[in-house]
Amino acid sequence: MASPNARDPPPPQQHTFGRASRTVTVTAEAVAPEVADVLTAMPWWAARGLLYLVTGFVVVALCWAGSSPVDIVVEARGRLVPEGEIQTVEAPQAGAVRAVLVREGDQVPRGKLLVQLDPPAPRTDYEKLAAERSTGEQRLEQLQATGAPIADVLEQKARLSRLQRELDGAALSESRTRIRAPVGGVIASLDVPG
């Protein structure tokens, strides 16, 4: 048995919380003195309301965090290097840009129209040449049907041949105003002078 001079630890202090019909007794070792003072001074309904409020906030925060999308943004220094080869596309002839039909980052298939240039000669020139050729073919048929001299027939054939070459040149010139994608891929850079 311990001697009467030995110091026994003091009995634990007890605090009672709540109203008279519901009392909770907590020892001083379980609750810090500051918390015990706050809880003793607070009415029971305020303590319970605070508990419900904190619990509700945590539940709403967890539901929101679980259901909302999270954007992940990473900033880094570096250089983008394409996986394949880079294909530079240029206009075969100079001209004013009528329309740019793609933007940087667009995925394009092979043959897609990228840029439309204004034609160097108006479309009416092509139509005029086509009308002349049609008239020339009718004239050639008339010459052959009437039995005209062979020199006139050959001259008309030469004229038709010249008109056909001019039509082919006009069609080629017209096709050069349409810049198409030579291969499928992504538009990495677009430098079109305005």
C-alpha positions as CSV (number, residue, x, y, z in Angstrom):
1,M,0.0,0.0,0.0
2,A,1.2,3.5,-0.7
3,S,2.3,5.7,2.1
4,P,0.1,8.6,3.1
5,N,2.9,11.0,2.0
6,A,2.8,9.8,-1.6
7,R,0.9,12.0,-3.9
8,D,-2.0,10.4,-5.5
9,P,-3.2,12.0,-8.8
10,P,-6.2,14.2,-8.3
11,P,-9.5,12.7,-9.3
12,P,-10.5,13.6,-12.9
13,Q,-12.7,16.7,-13.3
14,Q,-16.0,16.0,-14.7
15,H,-18.0,18.3,-17.0
16,T,-21.7,17.8,-17.7
17,F,-23.0,18.9,-21.1
18,G,-26.6,19.2,-22.4
19,R,-29.9,19.7,-20.7
20,A,-31.0,18.0,-17.6
21,S,-32.9,15.1,-19.3
22,R,-29.8,14.3,-21.5
23,T,-26.6,14.7,-19.8
24,V,-23.2,13.6,-21.0
25,T,-20.4,13.4,-18.6
26,V,-16.9,13.7,-20.0
27,T,-13.7,13.6,-18.1
28,A,-11.2,16.4,-18.4
29,E,-8.6,14.1,-20.1
30,A,-10.9,13.5,-23.0
31,V,-11.7,17.1,-23.8
32,A,-9.3,20.1,-23.8
33,P,-10.3,22.7,-21.2
34,E,-11.0,25.3,-24.0
35,V,-13.4,23.0,-25.8
36,A,-15.1,22.1,-22.5
37,D,-15.7,25.8,-21.7
38,V,-17.2,26.5,-25.1
39,L,-19.4,23.5,-25.0
40,T,-20.6,24.3,-21.5
41,A,-21.5,27.9,-22.5
42,M,-23.2,26.9,-25.7
43,P,-26.9,25.9,-25.6
44,W,-27.7,22.3,-26.7
45,W,-29.6,23.3,-29.8
46,A,-26.7,25.5,-31.1
47,A,-24.2,22.7,-30.6
48,R,-26.4,20.3,-32.5
49,G,-27.2,22.9,-35.2
50,L,-23.4,23.5,-35.6
51,L,-22.9,19.7,-35.9
52,Y,-25.6,19.4,-38.5
53,L,-24.3,22.4,-40.5
54,V,-20.7,21.0,-40.6
55,T,-21.9,17.5,-41.5
56,G,-24.2,18.9,-44.3
57,F,-21.3,21.0,-45.6
58,V,-19.0,18.0,-45.8
59,V,-21.7,15.9,-47.5
60,V,-22.4,18.6,-50.1
61,A,-18.7,19.2,-50.7
62,L,-18.1,15.5,-51.3
63,C,-21.0,15.1,-53.6
64,W,-19.9,18.2,-55.6
65,A,-16.3,17.0,-55.8
66,G,-17.4,13.6,-57.0
67,S,-19.7,14.8,-59.7
68,S,-18.1,17.9,-61.1
69,P,-15.5,17.7,-63.9
70,V,-12.0,18.7,-63.1
71,D,-9.9,20.5,-65.7
72,I,-6.3,19.5,-65.5
73,V,-4.0,22.2,-66.7
74,V,-0.2,21.8,-66.9
75,E,2.1,24.6,-67.8
76,A,5.4,23.6,-69.2
77,R,8.1,25.0,-71.4
78,G,9.0,23.0,-74.4
79,R,8.7,22.7,-78.2
80,L,6.1,20.8,-80.1
81,V,7.6,18.5,-82.7
82,P,5.3,16.9,-85.3
83,E,5.5,13.1,-85.6
84,G,5.6,13.0,-89.4
85,E,7.1,15.2,-92.0
86,I,5.9,18.7,-92.6
87,Q,4.5,19.4,-96.0
88,T,4.7,23.1,-97.1
89,V,1.9,24.1,-99.4
90,E,2.3,27.1,-101.7
91,A,0.4,28.7,-104.5
92,P,1.8,27.7,-107.9
93,Q,1.1,31.3,-109.1
94,A,0.7,34.7,-107.5
95,G,-2.8,36.0,-106.9
96,A,-5.1,37.7,-104.5
97,V,-6.6,35.5,-101.8
98,R,-10.3,35.2,-102.1
99,A,-11.0,32.8,-99.2
100,V,-9.1,30.8,-96.7
101,L,-11.1,27.7,-95.9
102,V,-9.2,26.1,-93.0
103,R,-7.7,27.2,-89.7
104,E,-4.6,26.2,-87.7
105,G,-5.3,22.9,-86.0
106,D,-7.9,21.6,-88.5
107,Q,-7.7,18.0,-89.6
108,V,-7.8,17.8,-93.4
109,P,-8.0,14.9,-95.8
110,R,-5.9,14.6,-98.9
111,G,-7.4,16.8,-101.7
112,K,-9.4,19.2,-99.5
113,L,-9.6,22.7,-100.7
114,L,-7.5,24.9,-98.5
115,V,-7.3,28.4,-100.1
116,Q,-9.2,29.9,-103.1
117,L,-7.3,32.6,-105.1
118,D,-8.9,35.2,-107.4
119,P,-8.3,34.0,-111.0
120,P,-5.9,36.1,-113.1
121,A,-8.3,36.2,-116.0
122,P,-12.0,36.6,-115.4
123,R,-14.3,33.6,-115.9
124,T,-15.9,35.4,-118.8
125,D,-12.7,34.9,-120.9
126,Y,-13.0,31.1,-120.5
127,E,-16.7,31.2,-121.4
128,K,-15.9,33.4,-124.4
129,L,-13.3,30.9,-125.7
130,A,-15.7,28.1,-125.2
131,A,-18.4,29.9,-127.2
132,E,-15.8,30.6,-130.0
133,R,-14.8,27.0,-130.1
134,S,-18.5,25.9,-130.4
135,T,-19.0,28.4,-133.2
136,G,-15.8,27.2,-134.9
137,E,-17.0,23.6,-134.7
138,Q,-20.3,24.5,-136.4
139,R,-18.4,26.5,-139.1
140,L,-16.1,23.4,-139.7
141,E,-19.1,21.2,-140.1
142,Q,-20.6,23.7,-142.6
143,L,-17.4,23.8,-144.6
144,Q,-17.1,20.0,-144.8
145,A,-20.8,19.7,-145.7
146,T,-20.6,22.2,-148.5
147,G,-17.5,20.8,-150.0
148,A,-15.4,23.9,-149.3
149,P,-11.7,24.0,-150.5
150,I,-9.4,21.9,-148.4
151,A,-7.3,25.0,-147.4
152,D,-10.4,26.6,-145.7
153,V,-11.1,23.3,-143.9
154,L,-7.5,23.0,-142.7
155,E,-7.4,26.7,-141.6
156,Q,-10.6,26.2,-139.6
157,K,-9.1,23.0,-138.0
158,A,-6.0,24.9,-137.0
159,R,-8.1,27.7,-135.6
160,L,-10.1,25.1,-133.5
161,S,-6.8,23.5,-132.3
162,R,-5.5,27.0,-131.2
163,L,-8.8,27.7,-129.4
164,Q,-8.6,24.3,-127.6
165,R,-5.1,25.0,-126.4
166,E,-6.2,28.4,-125.1
167,L,-9.2,26.7,-123.3
168,D,-6.8,24.1,-121.8
169,G,-4.5,26.9,-120.6
170,A,-7.5,28.8,-119.1
171,A,-8.7,25.7,-117.4
172,L,-5.2,25.0,-116.0
173,S,-5.0,28.7,-114.8
174,E,-8.4,28.3,-113.2
175,S,-7.3,25.1,-111.4
176,R,-4.2,26.8,-110.0
177,T,-6.4,29.2,-108.1
178,R,-7.6,26.3,-105.9
179,I,-4.9,25.2,-103.4
180,R,-5.7,21.7,-102.2
181,A,-4.1,19.6,-99.5
182,P,-1.4,17.3,-101.1
183,V,-1.6,14.9,-98.2
184,G,-4.0,14.3,-95.2
185,G,-2.9,15.8,-91.9
186,V,-3.3,18.7,-89.5
187,I,-2.7,22.3,-90.4
188,A,0.3,23.2,-88.2
189,S,0.8,26.8,-89.4
190,L,-1.1,29.1,-91.6
191,D,0.7,32.1,-93.1
192,V,-1.5,33.7,-95.7
193,P,-0.7,37.3,-96.6
194,G,-3.8,39.4,-96.4
